Amino acid sequence: MVKVKLLEESGNSVTLQLEGIDRSYANAVRRFCIAEVPCMAIDDVVILENSSVLYDEILAHRLGMVPIRTNLDRYKLPEECDCGNPLGCHNCRVLFVLDAKGKEKVTTVYSGDLVSEDRDVRPVSETIPLVKLAAGQSVKLEAYARLGRGKEHAKWQPCTVAVLTDGKSEGQYNLTVESAGGLDARQIVLKSIELLGTKLKDIQASVGATS
């Protein structure tokens, strides 16, 4: 019988003790936490104005790496949305707007300056520096965030740490997951288990259909 025990949970980190499970399955849960559990990240950026020292591509990359709070119940993966629009819709993407201008002194533009059309989907931290603007410089853009998976790009990895270590006895493992902030660590683990179960059922159904 599989036994799961909560060893530690604080902030964005959780450590679970798994017992009565093969190491390969325990490691599969860990890998799904990294690569399969979806989270929000900025994917498309439309630069309307940029007179800063950063190239458009670098600024867009920095925006993509900003962790975004995610609501998995509210939004769908683009491939699962029925809008059929390559640009997405209100069910599969969130619009962010940035309009910043340099002042007399050098001005730092932070993640908190991004204005989201959904107040529940916003940067995890408001103090992530994006770009510095001198007097007369400005940045104006639209950025679109969508759900994605870590196997597509690192910006969609919901966790910064996912480690499986041996427990005190044979057949016992400790899984530690640290969230990037978009999802709770506990939610990441539970979603990972759910997705793994779905994959296994799909494989079982496929094997049964060919036998």
FENZINOR-V109350 format. One line per field, one symbol per residue. phi: phi as a letter, one per 30 degrees, with the letter a starting at -180 (. if undefined). psi: psi as a letter, one per 40 degrees, with the letter a starting at -180 (. if undefined). A space follows every 50 residues. Layout:
phi->???
psi->???
This chain:
phi->.dbbbdcabaicbbbcccbibdeddddddeddedccddadadccbcdcaa cddddeddddddddcddcdbcdddccdedcdcdicddibdcbabccbbbb bdcececcccedddccdbddcaedbccddcaccdejdabbabbccbdace ddaddcddbcbbbcbdddbdibbcccbcddjdbdeddddddddddddddd dddddddddcd
psi->hhhhhhdhhhbfiihihhifiiddddddddddddddhiiiihdhhhhdhh eiehidddddddddehhhhhgdddiiideeiedehdeiaeeeihhihhgi iiadihhhhideehhieheehiidiefhhdihhiheiihhihhhiiiiid edideeheidhhhhiiadihehihhhhhieediidddddddddddddddd ddddddddde.
